[in-house]
């Protein structure tokens, strides 16, 4: 699957991380899972691994 990154005006301290953030922005219901939250804007799509596990657990409970 090809993905077109969505350009963002958000400030990303490390230019090498921009592509990951822009790809996450390009898809509905996408998440960027990282242990380095300080490298990305704090938005609902940017989560820690522990937060992602909670999200998945909640989805599993809904099924």
C-alpha positions as CSV (number, residue, x, y, z in Angstrom):
1,X,0.0,0.0,0.0
2,X,1.3,3.4,-0.9
3,X,0.8,6.2,1.5
4,X,1.0,9.9,0.7
5,X,2.3,11.8,3.8
6,X,0.3,14.7,4.9
7,X,2.5,17.8,5.3
8,X,2.3,19.3,8.8
9,X,3.2,22.7,10.2
10,X,3.8,21.1,13.6
11,X,7.3,21.5,14.9
12,X,9.3,18.3,15.0
13,X,12.7,18.6,16.7
14,X,14.4,15.8,14.7
15,X,13.9,16.2,10.9
16,X,14.3,12.5,10.5
17,X,11.1,11.9,12.5
18,X,8.9,14.1,10.3
19,X,8.1,11.4,7.8
20,X,6.7,9.1,10.5
21,X,4.5,11.8,11.9
22,X,3.2,12.8,8.5
23,X,2.4,9.2,7.5
24,X,0.5,8.8,10.8
25,X,-1.5,11.9,10.0
26,X,-2.4,10.6,6.5
27,X,-4.6,7.8,7.7
28,X,-7.8,7.8,9.7
29,X,-7.5,5.9,13.0
30,X,-3.7,5.7,12.7
31,X,-1.3,5.9,15.6
32,X,2.3,6.8,15.9
33,X,3.7,4.6,18.7
34,X,6.9,5.9,20.2
35,X,8.8,5.9,23.4
36,X,10.0,9.4,22.6
37,X,7.0,11.6,23.1
38,X,9.2,14.7,23.4
39,X,10.1,14.3,19.7
40,X,6.5,14.8,18.5
41,X,3.6,17.1,19.2
42,X,1.3,15.7,21.9
43,X,-1.7,14.8,19.9
44,X,-4.1,11.9,20.2
45,X,-2.4,10.0,17.5
46,X,1.0,10.0,19.2
47,X,1.0,7.4,21.9
48,X,3.4,5.4,24.0
49,X,3.5,1.6,23.7
50,X,1.7,1.3,27.0
51,X,-1.1,3.7,25.8
52,X,-1.4,1.7,22.6
53,X,-1.8,-1.5,24.6
54,X,-4.7,0.2,26.5
55,X,-6.3,1.3,23.2
56,X,-6.1,-2.3,21.8
57,X,-7.4,-3.7,25.1
58,X,-10.4,-1.4,25.0
59,X,-11.1,-2.3,21.3
60,X,-10.8,-6.0,22.2
61,X,-13.4,-5.5,25.0
62,X,-15.8,-3.9,22.6
63,X,-15.8,-6.9,20.3
